[in-house]
Amino acid sequence: MPKIYIILVLFFISSFAFAQSLQVSGKITDEKGDPLIGASVIEKGTNNGTTANGNGAYSLSVTYSNATLIVTYVGYNKIEKEINGASTLNFALSDATILSQVTVVGSRNLNRSSTDTPVPVDVIDIREITTKQGQLDVNQLLQFAAPSFNSNRQTGSDGADHVDPASLRGLGPDQTLVLINGKRRHQSSLVNLFGTRGRGNTGTDLNAIPAAAIERIEILRDGAAAQYGSDAIAGVINIVLKESVNQLTANVNAGIFKAKYRFDDKKYDGLNYNVNLNYGLAIAKKGFINVTADYNFRDHTNRANSVASESDLARRRFGDPKINNAAVYYNAKIPIGRRIQVYSFGGFNERKGDAYAWTRFPDDDRNIPSVYPDGFDPLITSKISDRAVTAGIRGVWKSWDIDLSNTYGFNKFHFGVENSLNRSLGELSQTSFDAGGFQLAQNVSNLNVTRFYKGIMEGLNVAFGGELRTERYKIFAGERPSYYNYNPEFPGGSQGFPGYSPTDATSKSRSNVGAYADVEADLTKQFLIDAAVRFESYSDFGSTLNGKVGLRYKVTDALAIRGAVSTGFRAPSLAQKYFNSTFTNFVNGEAVEVLLANNNSAVTKALGIPKLKQETSQNASLGFTFTPASRLSITVDGYYVKVKNRVVLTGQFSDDDDEIGDLLKTLRVGKAQFFTNALSYTTTKGVDIIVAHSAPVGMGRLSTTFAANFNWMDLGPVNTSPKLAGKEDIYFDDRERRFVLASAPPSKVNLTFDYTVDKFSVMLRIIRFGEVRLTNWDYEVDTYKSRVQSDVTLNYRLTKQFSLSVGGSNILNVYPDKSSPALTESGGSWDPVQMGYNGAFFFTRLGFRF
């Protein structure tokens, strides 16, 4: 074992030895003074806690004299109090009302916490992690905070350069459902075509939601289609917006990458900076409106390999795109009497970016030397508009909690091309183009009805409801020079990214209606069972019925076993059904025109490709939670997910194919590919392990967390049409199989030490990414060996109003293994794997709170 790991393990163990504490005791009762037996008491910011005994009494050793205690009990309002050095502290909890109940993803019980659900739920405090790490957007924050979450920035991937694909447990981005305040979030209109993550999938653009607007993020690591609807095969991410009032918070963040591989002599590039403001205003007695404004800028990085000769290069510009990202979000609730409230939340995001496309060198037949004597590097520009709004009313009628809402979401992706030309226009060609784009609109009407029965068994929660969802997808054409060929002797359209033509344009819609029922019962104080069933009917895919059963058994006060089995369903997105385009791909450094034909095209009909059908899944999980000491918790959860008829993007059929070769030549394209249910099944097996410990050490407190994900994926046989029998290696070849298998590293291990002394804290984080293997254009395996990244952050609270953080991510400037740029998917020395290819990032952050 390397010395650094020995030292860290010893440091972890030593934290037990220096424990010092302050004893606090008291009694927990209801408003009438009756004891609340089993009420939970937790020291805030730690896993240190206890429960009240038969008389409602508790006793707890805390770390600091100013520690804050959180007291909860099913059916009652949560209370937080700072002890202020007191050794005795009593709590009187009031009955929960509609305005104070909190929904935790994974349970319909409005009074249940994330720690006692039958399935694993991670709750990530955004304020805590934004203070301790340099990442500024939600995808990158979660990439380094949650081991089962994976998101890599990509380059040379067209639209995916501007919208980072993300996934849970190595499954597809479209197999994770995203909620905001418990309501379904719309997906991006983008379908990912290139890169190693999310190939052929649509996903949700998490970076459209500013981190400064978020209170916490809940990640349900289990299949939940029966509870929340289709797409929740891998799990659910619930983003909870801030509700704070009478407090202004502001942050100024800045960071820059240390450049190791560049053509020029620049030592640093990729400047990032962020400015955000958040303020909440109280309305009436318990109402509020909380508003966030956020601006984030990210400049280009360039990691084209300066060591290689030009003949070895596919690109002179290879790195992050430039992004300008602005957003305004709000969250509001207004009470109408004691038992009714109206609420609304949402916001808009505007993003402009430009990303490097593949280089056209001076002697390239796609270049015009009189226009670009040195060749040119096209820029693919984007203008992304994203907006969403939810409005609803919630009330209590005869103990039934009724929630009626409507959510509208819209995402538009408009492409442009700069520093380019249309070769078929010759020297008269313009150099900038409007390339068209696509958009997706979604409307969801939702009714949820819930009731909690305290007197049945040890507590029974009943929930049911329905949902109506409509979606519309459009592709709109670019200007004529962006796609048209004016001279058949030369390639037409804008180089770097050919625009969408009128033949690509489409407008399609569908609707979906669903209904669910959910029963959750504490049969005894030790045994919880949860059962859910959901029916859905799509206008284009028919009906489905899915179920889930979850169990949690408390063996002792310290040990609980939990598990679940469920089925799932995902209808192919409208983009997967109807997207079509002609684009330029590079195979062994050579440009090839590729047709991506939709499921109803002449090409797919000529090959006998069947209509897309839904994916179905079977999920199972089993694990335990163990608290052997007051400041130590251990959770281990194994999982199994089998997805049948998985939708993927096929390999590329060439114009010499005996079935469609002549057709492709007529269409003036060299290759064609399409979306199909190519994989008969995939099976993903894995385990999540989280160990958390907190204890006094010296004059401060040390919090130590070990979090790891290990996963294994197998791919089943390839489904082909009769006309393509024997062509499975083209239909879904080894390159495509490797892309699916590389959706996540086979392991990701995160070891974090967070030490706090009064106003000062230091965080050390070490992350190990497992080995990733991809197949290059020569159909040889590129191996990206395991890598370890080290992060350090120092934080000092200057006053109650000001705090300063400085630090670095990947401070040892570690990169993945290099590959040949001409043979990789990205055209650079690295595909977007593991921790990425940008190297060390150094940052500073100034926080204000008034």
LINNORPE-V744310 format. One record per residue. N is the residue number from 1. RES is the residue in three letters. PSI is psi as a letter, one per 40 degrees, with the letter a starting at -180 (999 if undefined). OMEGA is omega in whole degrees, -180 to 180 (NA if undefined). NEAR is the number of other C-alpha atoms within 12 Angstrom. Layout:
BEGIN
n->[N	N]
res->[RES	RES]
psi->[PSI	PSI]
omega->[OMEGA	OMEGA]
near->[NEAR	NEAR]
END
This chain:
BEGIN
n->[1	2	3	4	5	6	7	8	9	10	11	12	13	14	15	16	17	18	19	20	21	22	23	24	25	26	27	28	29	30	31	32	33	34	35	36	37	38	39	40	41	42	43	44	45	46	47	48	49	50	51	52	53	54	55	56	57	58	59	60	61	62	63	64	65	66	67	68	69	70	71	72	73	74	75	76	77	78	79	80	81	82	83	84	85	86	87	88	89	90	91	92	93	94	95	96	97	98	99	100	101	102	103	104	105	106	107	108	109	110	111	112	113	114	115	116	117	118	119	120	121	122	123	124	125	126	127	128	129	130	131	132	133	134	135	136	137	138	139	140	141	142	143	144	145	146	147	148	149	150	151	152	153	154	155	156	157	158	159	160	161	162	163	164	165	166	167	168	169	170	171	172	173	174	175	176	177	178	179	180	181	182	183	184	185	186	187	188	189	190	191	192	193	194	195	196	197	198	199	200	201	202	203	204	205	206	207	208	209	210	211	212	213	214	215	216	217	218	219	220	221	222	223	224	225	226	227	228	229	230	231	232	233	234	235	236	237	238	239	240	241	242	243	244	245	246	247	248	249	250	251	252	253	254	255	256	257	258	259	260	261	262	263	264	265	266	267	268	269	270	271	272	273	274	275	276	277	278	279	280	281	282	283	284	285	286	287	288	289	290	291	292	293	294	295	296	297	298	299	300	301	302	303	304	305	306	307	308	309	310	311	312	313	314	315	316	317	318	319	320	321	322	323	324	325	326	327	328	329	330	331	332	333	334	335	336	337	338	339	340	341	342	343	344	345	346	347	348	349	350	351	352	353	354	355	356	357	358	359	360	361	362	363	364	365	366	367	368	369	370	371	372	373	374	375	376	377	378	379	380	381	382	383	384	385	386	387	388	389	390	391	392	393	394	395	396	397	398	399	400	401	402	403	404	405	406	407	408	409	410	411	412	413	414	415	416	417	418	419	420	421	422	423	424	425	426	427	428	429	430	431	432	433	434	435	436	437	438	439	440	441	442	443	444	445	446	447	448	449	450	451	452	453	454	455	456	457	458	459	460	461	462	463	464	465	466	467	468	469	470	471	472	473	474	475	476	477	478	479	480	481	482	483	484	485	486	487	488	489	490	491	492	493	494	495	496	497	498	499	500	501	502	503	504	505	506	507	508	509	510	511	512	513	514	515	516	517	518	519	520	521	522	523	524	525	526	527	528	529	530	531	532	533	534	535	536	537	538	539	540	541	542	543	544	545	546	547	548	549	550	551	552	553	554	555	556	557	558	559	560	561	562	563	564	565	566	567	568	569	570	571	572	573	574	575	576	577	578	579	580	581	582	583	584	585	586	587	588	589	590	591	592	593	594	595	596	597	598	599	600	601	602	603	604	605	606	607	608	609	610	611	612	613	614	615	616	617	618	619	620	621	622	623	624	625	626	627	628	629	630	631	632	633	634	635	636	637	638	639	640	641	642	643	644	645	646	647	648	649	650	651	652	653	654	655	656	657	658	659	660	661	662	663	664	665	666	667	668	669	670	671	672	673	674	675	676	677	678	679	680	681	682	683	684	685	686	687	688	689	690	691	692	693	694	695	696	697	698	699	700	701	702	703	704	705	706	707	708	709	710	711	712	713	714	715	716	717	718	719	720	721	722	723	724	725	726	727	728	729	730	731	732	733	734	735	736	737	738	739	740	741	742	743	744	745	746	747	748	749	750	751	752	753	754	755	756	757	758	759	760	761	762	763	764	765	766	767	768	769	770	771	772	773	774	775	776	777	778	779	780	781	782	783	784	785	786	787	788	789	790	791	792	793	794	795	796	797	798	799	800	801	802	803	804	805	806	807	808	809	810	811	812	813	814	815	816	817	818	819	820	821	822	823	824	825	826	827	828	829	830	831	832	833	834	835	836	837	838	839	840	841	842	843	844	845	846	847	848	849	850]
res->[MET	PRO	LYS	ILE	TYR	ILE	ILE	LEU	VAL	LEU	PHE	PHE	ILE	SER	SER	PHE	ALA	PHE	ALA	GLN	SER	LEU	GLN	VAL	SER	GLY	LYS	ILE	THR	ASP	GLU	LYS	GLY	ASP	PRO	LEU	ILE	GLY	ALA	SER	VAL	ILE	GLU	LYS	GLY	THR	ASN	ASN	GLY	THR	THR	ALA	ASN	GLY	ASN	GLY	ALA	TYR	SER	LEU	SER	VAL	THR	TYR	SER	ASN	ALA	THR	LEU	ILE	VAL	THR	TYR	VAL	GLY	TYR	ASN	LYS	ILE	GLU	LYS	GLU	ILE	ASN	GLY	ALA	SER	THR	LEU	ASN	PHE	ALA	LEU	SER	ASP	ALA	THR	ILE	LEU	SER	GLN	VAL	THR	VAL	VAL	GLY	SER	ARG	ASN	LEU	ASN	ARG	SER	SER	THR	ASP	THR	PRO	VAL	PRO	VAL	ASP	VAL	ILE	ASP	ILE	ARG	GLU	ILE	THR	THR	LYS	GLN	GLY	GLN	LEU	ASP	VAL	ASN	GLN	LEU	LEU	GLN	PHE	ALA	ALA	PRO	SER	PHE	ASN	SER	ASN	ARG	GLN	THR	GLY	SER	ASP	GLY	ALA	ASP	HIS	VAL	ASP	PRO	ALA	SER	LEU	ARG	GLY	LEU	GLY	PRO	ASP	GLN	THR	LEU	VAL	LEU	ILE	ASN	GLY	LYS	ARG	ARG	HIS	GLN	SER	SER	LEU	VAL	ASN	LEU	PHE	GLY	THR	ARG	GLY	ARG	GLY	ASN	THR	GLY	THR	ASP	LEU	ASN	ALA	ILE	PRO	ALA	ALA	ALA	ILE	GLU	ARG	ILE	GLU	ILE	LEU	ARG	ASP	GLY	ALA	ALA	ALA	GLN	TYR	GLY	SER	ASP	ALA	ILE	ALA	GLY	VAL	ILE	ASN	ILE	VAL	LEU	LYS	GLU	SER	VAL	ASN	GLN	LEU	THR	ALA	ASN	VAL	ASN	ALA	GLY	ILE	PHE	LYS	ALA	LYS	TYR	ARG	PHE	ASP	ASP	LYS	LYS	TYR	ASP	GLY	LEU	ASN	TYR	ASN	VAL	ASN	LEU	ASN	TYR	GLY	LEU	ALA	ILE	ALA	LYS	LYS	GLY	PHE	ILE	ASN	VAL	THR	ALA	ASP	TYR	ASN	PHE	ARG	ASP	HIS	THR	ASN	ARG	ALA	ASN	SER	VAL	ALA	SER	GLU	SER	ASP	LEU	ALA	ARG	ARG	ARG	PHE	GLY	ASP	PRO	LYS	ILE	ASN	ASN	ALA	ALA	VAL	TYR	TYR	ASN	ALA	LYS	ILE	PRO	ILE	GLY	ARG	ARG	ILE	GLN	VAL	TYR	SER	PHE	GLY	GLY	PHE	ASN	GLU	ARG	LYS	GLY	ASP	ALA	TYR	ALA	TRP	THR	ARG	PHE	PRO	ASP	ASP	ASP	ARG	ASN	ILE	PRO	SER	VAL	TYR	PRO	ASP	GLY	PHE	ASP	PRO	LEU	ILE	THR	SER	LYS	ILE	SER	ASP	ARG	ALA	VAL	THR	ALA	GLY	ILE	ARG	GLY	VAL	TRP	LYS	SER	TRP	ASP	ILE	ASP	LEU	SER	ASN	THR	TYR	GLY	PHE	ASN	LYS	PHE	HIS	PHE	GLY	VAL	GLU	ASN	SER	LEU	ASN	ARG	SER	LEU	GLY	GLU	LEU	SER	GLN	THR	SER	PHE	ASP	ALA	GLY	GLY	PHE	GLN	LEU	ALA	GLN	ASN	VAL	SER	ASN	LEU	ASN	VAL	THR	ARG	PHE	TYR	LYS	GLY	ILE	MET	GLU	GLY	LEU	ASN	VAL	ALA	PHE	GLY	GLY	GLU	LEU	ARG	THR	GLU	ARG	TYR	LYS	ILE	PHE	ALA	GLY	GLU	ARG	PRO	SER	TYR	TYR	ASN	TYR	ASN	PRO	GLU	PHE	PRO	GLY	GLY	SER	GLN	GLY	PHE	PRO	GLY	TYR	SER	PRO	THR	ASP	ALA	THR	SER	LYS	SER	ARG	SER	ASN	VAL	GLY	ALA	TYR	ALA	ASP	VAL	GLU	ALA	ASP	LEU	THR	LYS	GLN	PHE	LEU	ILE	ASP	ALA	ALA	VAL	ARG	PHE	GLU	SER	TYR	SER	ASP	PHE	GLY	SER	THR	LEU	ASN	GLY	LYS	VAL	GLY	LEU	ARG	TYR	LYS	VAL	THR	ASP	ALA	LEU	ALA	ILE	ARG	GLY	ALA	VAL	SER	THR	GLY	PHE	ARG	ALA	PRO	SER	LEU	ALA	GLN	LYS	TYR	PHE	ASN	SER	THR	PHE	THR	ASN	PHE	VAL	ASN	GLY	GLU	ALA	VAL	GLU	VAL	LEU	LEU	ALA	ASN	ASN	ASN	SER	ALA	VAL	THR	LYS	ALA	LEU	GLY	ILE	PRO	LYS	LEU	LYS	GLN	GLU	THR	SER	GLN	ASN	ALA	SER	LEU	GLY	PHE	THR	PHE	THR	PRO	ALA	SER	ARG	LEU	SER	ILE	THR	VAL	ASP	GLY	TYR	TYR	VAL	LYS	VAL	LYS	ASN	ARG	VAL	VAL	LEU	THR	GLY	GLN	PHE	SER	ASP	ASP	ASP	ASP	GLU	ILE	GLY	ASP	LEU	LEU	LYS	THR	LEU	ARG	VAL	GLY	LYS	ALA	GLN	PHE	PHE	THR	ASN	ALA	LEU	SER	TYR	THR	THR	THR	LYS	GLY	VAL	ASP	ILE	ILE	VAL	ALA	HIS	SER	ALA	PRO	VAL	GLY	MET	GLY	ARG	LEU	SER	THR	THR	PHE	ALA	ALA	ASN	PHE	ASN	TRP	MET	ASP	LEU	GLY	PRO	VAL	ASN	THR	SER	PRO	LYS	LEU	ALA	GLY	LYS	GLU	ASP	ILE	TYR	PHE	ASP	ASP	ARG	GLU	ARG	ARG	PHE	VAL	LEU	ALA	SER	ALA	PRO	PRO	SER	LYS	VAL	ASN	LEU	THR	PHE	ASP	TYR	THR	VAL	ASP	LYS	PHE	SER	VAL	MET	LEU	ARG	ILE	ILE	ARG	PHE	GLY	GLU	VAL	ARG	LEU	THR	ASN	TRP	ASP	TYR	GLU	VAL	ASP	THR	TYR	LYS	SER	ARG	VAL	GLN	SER	ASP	VAL	THR	LEU	ASN	TYR	ARG	LEU	THR	LYS	GLN	PHE	SER	LEU	SER	VAL	GLY	GLY	SER	ASN	ILE	LEU	ASN	VAL	TYR	PRO	ASP	LYS	SER	SER	PRO	ALA	LEU	THR	GLU	SER	GLY	GLY	SER	TRP	ASP	PRO	VAL	GLN	MET	GLY	TYR	ASN	GLY	ALA	PHE	PHE	PHE	THR	ARG	LEU	GLY	PHE	ARG	PHE]
psi->[h	i	d	d	d	d	d	d	d	d	d	d	d	d	d	d	d	e	h	i	i	h	h	h	i	a	i	h	i	a	d	e	e	h	i	g	h	e	i	h	h	h	h	h	e	i	e	h	i	a	i	i	a	e	e	e	i	i	h	h	h	i	d	i	e	f	i	h	h	h	h	i	h	h	e	i	i	i	h	h	h	h	d	f	e	i	e	h	h	i	h	h	i	i	h	h	i	d	e	e	i	h	h	h	h	e	h	e	h	e	e	i	i	e	e	f	i	e	i	h	h	h	h	h	h	d	d	d	d	d	d	e	i	e	i	e	i	d	d	d	d	d	d	e	d	h	d	e	h	h	h	i	i	i	i	f	f	b	d	e	d	e	h	h	i	i	i	h	f	e	a	i	d	e	e	h	h	h	i	h	f	e	i	h	i	i	i	i	e	h	h	h	d	i	i	e	h	f	h	e	i	i	a	h	g	d	e	e	h	h	d	e	e	h	d	i	h	h	h	h	g	i	h	f	d	d	d	e	i	i	e	f	d	d	a	h	h	h	h	h	i	i	e	i	i	f	h	h	i	i	i	h	i	i	i	i	i	h	h	d	h	i	d	a	e	h	d	i	a	f	h	h	i	h	h	i	i	h	i	h	h	i	h	a	d	e	i	i	h	h	h	h	h	h	h	h	h	h	i	i	i	h	f	h	h	e	d	i	i	d	e	e	i	d	i	e	h	h	a	i	i	h	h	h	h	h	i	h	i	i	h	i	h	h	i	g	a	d	e	i	i	i	i	i	i	a	a	i	h	h	h	h	i	h	i	h	a	i	h	h	i	d	e	h	e	e	i	h	d	d	d	g	d	e	a	i	g	i	h	h	i	i	h	h	h	h	i	i	h	h	i	i	h	h	i	h	h	f	e	h	h	h	h	h	i	h	h	h	i	h	h	h	h	h	i	i	h	i	f	a	i	h	d	e	e	a	e	e	h	i	e	i	i	h	e	a	a	i	i	h	i	h	h	h	h	h	h	h	h	i	h	h	h	d	e	h	b	e	h	h	h	h	i	i	a	i	h	h	h	i	i	h	h	i	h	i	i	a	i	d	e	d	e	i	h	e	h	e	e	i	i	i	i	h	h	d	g	h	i	h	i	d	d	d	h	i	h	i	i	i	i	h	h	i	i	i	i	h	h	h	h	g	d	a	e	d	h	h	h	h	h	i	i	h	h	i	h	i	d	e	e	a	i	i	h	i	i	i	h	i	i	h	h	h	d	i	d	d	h	i	h	i	i	i	i	i	i	i	h	h	h	i	i	d	d	d	d	e	h	i	i	h	i	h	i	h	h	f	e	h	h	h	h	h	h	h	h	i	e	e	i	d	d	d	d	d	e	f	h	i	i	i	i	i	i	i	i	h	i	i	i	h	a	i	h	h	g	d	i	d	e	h	i	h	h	h	h	i	i	h	h	h	h	i	f	h	h	i	h	i	a	h	h	i	e	e	h	e	d	e	d	d	d	d	d	d	e	f	i	d	i	i	i	i	h	i	g	d	h	d	i	i	h	h	i	a	h	h	h	h	h	h	i	h	i	h	h	b	e	a	h	h	h	h	h	h	h	i	h	h	i	h	h	i	h	a	i	h	h	i	i	d	d	e	h	e	f	d	e	d	d	g	a	d	d	d	d	d	d	d	d	e	d	i	i	e	i	h	h	h	h	h	h	h	h	h	h	b	e	i	i	h	h	h	h	h	h	h	h	i	h	h	h	i	h	a	e	e	f	i	h	h	h	h	i	i	i	h	i	h	i	h	h	h	h	h	g	d	a	d	d	i	i	h	h	i	a	i	h	f	e	e	f	h	i	i	i	i	i	h	d	e	e	i	d	e	e	a	e	i	i	g	i	b	e	a	e	e	a	i	h	h	i	i	h	h	i	i	h	999]
omega->[179	-176	-178	-180	177	-180	-178	179	178	178	179	-178	-176	-178	177	-169	-173	-173	172	-174	173	-177	177	179	180	-177	-180	-177	171	-176	180	-179	178	-177	176	-175	179	177	-177	177	-178	172	-174	179	180	171	180	-178	179	177	-180	-179	-176	177	-177	-177	177	174	-174	173	-179	-173	-173	177	177	179	177	178	176	-178	180	175	-176	178	-178	-180	176	176	172	178	173	-173	178	176	-178	177	178	-179	180	-180	173	-176	178	176	179	173	-177	-174	-177	179	-176	176	174	-177	-179	179	175	179	-175	-177	-176	178	-179	-176	-178	174	-179	178	-177	177	173	175	-174	178	-175	179	-179	-175	177	176	-170	179	-170	-178	-172	-179	-172	-178	-178	175	-178	179	-177	179	-176	-175	-178	180	-179	177	179	172	-176	178	-174	-174	-179	-175	-178	172	-173	179	-175	175	-179	-178	173	174	175	176	-174	176	-180	177	174	179	178	176	167	-174	177	-179	-175	177	178	177	171	175	-177	168	-176	-176	-175	176	-174	-177	172	-178	180	-177	165	-179	179	-179	-179	-178	173	-178	-177	180	-178	179	-170	174	180	175	179	180	176	-176	179	177	-174	-179	-180	-179	-170	176	-176	-177	-176	-178	-180	-178	-176	172	180	180	-177	-177	-177	178	-175	-180	176	178	177	175	179	179	174	-177	175	179	-178	180	173	-174	179	-177	177	174	-176	-175	-180	180	-177	175	177	178	174	169	-175	175	179	178	176	178	178	-179	178	178	-178	-174	-178	179	-178	163	-178	-174	179	171	-173	174	-178	177	178	-178	178	158	177	-179	171	-169	-178	-179	-176	173	-177	-180	179	-172	170	-175	173	179	-175	-179	-178	172	170	-176	167	-171	180	-178	170	-180	179	177	-174	172	-180	-180	172	-171	-176	-169	179	174	169	-178	176	175	179	-180	178	179	175	-177	174	-178	168	-174	179	168	-177	-178	166	-177	-173	-177	179	-179	175	178	171	-174	179	177	180	-178	-179	-173	-179	178	-178	175	174	-178	180	167	-176	177	-178	178	-178	175	176	174	-177	176	-176	-179	179	178	-179	177	176	176	-175	-176	179	-176	172	-179	176	179	-176	177	-180	-177	-177	-177	168	177	178	-179	-173	175	170	-173	-177	177	-180	-174	-180	-176	169	-178	176	-173	166	-172	-179	-179	-176	-180	179	174	-179	175	-177	172	-168	175	176	179	-175	173	177	179	-180	-171	180	-173	177	-179	-180	177	180	179	174	-179	-179	-176	173	-178	173	-179	174	-178	-180	166	179	-172	173	177	-170	-179	-179	-178	-169	175	-177	-179	-175	179	-177	176	-179	179	-180	180	-178	179	177	-178	177	-178	176	178	176	-173	-179	174	-176	180	174	179	-179	176	-178	176	-177	171	-174	178	179	-173	167	-177	172	177	-178	-166	178	174	180	179	-179	175	-178	176	177	178	179	179	-179	-179	178	-170	177	177	-177	-178	178	174	178	-179	172	-179	-179	-178	174	176	-176	-172	176	178	-179	179	-179	170	-178	171	-177	-173	172	175	176	-179	177	178	178	180	-166	-179	172	-176	170	-176	180	175	179	180	-174	177	-178	-180	179	175	-176	175	170	-172	180	-171	-180	-173	177	-179	-179	177	180	-180	180	-180	-179	177	176	175	-174	169	174	-176	171	-177	173	177	179	-180	179	171	-174	178	-176	178	-173	-177	-178	176	-180	173	177	-179	174	-177	178	179	175	180	-179	178	-176	-180	180	173	-175	168	-173	175	-174	-179	172	179	-176	-179	-174	-178	-178	179	179	178	177	180	179	174	-178	-178	177	175	-173	178	176	170	-170	-177	179	174	166	174	179	177	-179	179	173	-180	177	176	-178	180	178	-179	173	175	-178	-178	-175	-179	177	174	-177	-180	172	-179	-175	172	175	-178	179	180	174	179	-180	-180	180	174	176	174	-180	-179	-177	177	-178	180	-179	-178	173	-178	177	-171	-176	178	-178	179	-180	178	178	-179	-178	179	174	173	-180	175	173	-175	-176	177	-174	173	-179	-176	-177	173	179	-176	-174	174	177	179	174	-179	178	-178	176	177	-179	-177	178	179	177	177	-178	-176	173	-179	169	-176	170	-179	175	-174	-178	-179	179	178	-179	179	177	175	174	-179	178	178	-175	175	176	-176	-173	174	-178	176	171	-179	-180	172	-178	-171	178	174	-178	178	170	175	179	172	179	-177	-177	-174	-178	176	-174	-176	177	-179	179	163	-177	-177	173	-175	-178	-170	-174	178	-174	179	-179	-171	171	-177	176	-178	179	178	-177	NA]
near->[8	9	9	13	17	12	13	23	20	15	24	30	22	20	29	25	16	20	25	22	28	24	22	33	27	28	32	39	34	28	17	13	16	18	25	34	24	26	34	39	42	35	37	25	31	30	32	34	38	35	31	30	22	16	18	30	29	34	29	34	31	40	41	36	24	20	31	28	40	32	39	40	37	34	33	33	30	32	29	23	24	25	29	17	20	21	23	24	29	32	38	29	31	25	24	28	29	36	33	25	30	27	30	35	47	46	45	41	39	40	37	34	32	28	33	39	42	45	50	45	36	37	29	29	29	30	25	24	35	41	38	43	44	44	40	43	41	41	33	31	36	38	37	43	43	42	43	47	46	43	47	39	42	44	50	46	46	44	44	45	39	44	50	43	51	46	48	46	49	46	53	46	47	47	47	49	48	42	40	41	38	34	42	39	42	44	44	45	41	47	50	38	44	39	42	50	50	45	43	42	46	43	42	45	45	39	43	44	44	43	46	48	46	41	30	31	40	38	42	41	53	57	54	54	45	47	50	50	49	47	46	48	51	48	49	47	49	35	42	35	39	37	36	29	24	19	23	24	32	29	36	32	37	33	33	32	38	32	32	28	35	28	23	18	13	17	20	26	31	31	31	35	32	37	29	35	30	38	31	28	26	22	22	16	16	26	29	30	33	38	38	41	32	39	36	39	31	34	29	31	41	38	45	40	33	25	19	23	16	20	17	23	33	40	44	38	37	43	44	43	42	32	34	30	37	34	38	33	40	41	40	37	37	32	28	21	18	21	26	27	33	32	33	35	42	44	34	31	35	32	36	35	37	39	43	48	44	44	39	37	28	19	17	25	21	36	36	31	20	17	23	26	14	17	26	32	34	38	40	42	39	39	33	39	33	42	35	39	34	36	29	32	28	33	32	27	17	13	20	24	36	30	35	30	33	32	37	35	40	37	37	38	38	38	42	41	42	31	32	42	45	40	38	28	31	29	17	15	28	26	31	29	37	33	43	37	43	42	39	43	35	36	32	34	30	35	30	37	33	36	32	34	26	22	14	16	19	21	29	32	38	32	34	33	31	32	35	30	34	31	34	31	36	33	35	29	32	32	25	25	38	42	38	33	27	21	15	16	14	23	36	37	42	48	53	50	48	47	45	39	31	23	22	30	25	28	24	25	25	28	29	32	31	36	35	36	31	37	34	40	38	34	23	18	23	25	26	36	36	40	35	39	32	34	32	34	29	31	21	24	24	20	23	31	29	38	36	41	36	41	35	35	33	26	19	16	24	24	23	33	34	38	34	40	35	39	39	44	46	48	41	38	44	45	44	38	41	33	44	40	39	40	39	36	39	33	26	23	31	24	28	26	34	32	40	42	38	34	32	25	28	22	35	34	20	24	32	21	31	26	27	32	32	34	37	36	43	35	41	37	38	32	34	36	36	31	28	22	22	31	37	31	31	31	36	34	37	34	38	38	42	36	38	32	32	40	43	45	41	42	35	35	38	27	26	17	24	17	23	29	23	20	27	31	23	16	23	26	33	33	37	42	43	45	46	41	38	42	33	27	27	35	33	37	31	38	34	41	35	37	31	36	40	43	41	32	28	21	20	27	35	39	38	42	38	35	36	38	39	34	36	30	31	26	29	23	22	33	32	27	22	15	21	26	17	15	23	25	23	28	37	36	30	26	34	40	36	32	42	46	35	42	42	46	48	36	37	41	38	35	38	40	37	41	35	31	23	21	21	24	31	33	36	33	37	35	37	34	36	31	27	34	37	40	29	36	28	20	21	17	21	31	27	30	26	25	30	32	35	34	39	34	37	34	35	29	25	18	16	14	18	22	29	32	36	33	35	35	40	36	28	21	26	31	34	33	26	29	37	34	40	36	32	43	43	48	44	47	42	45	46	49	45	46	44	40	42	45	37	34	40	36	38	35	36	33	35	27	23	19]
END
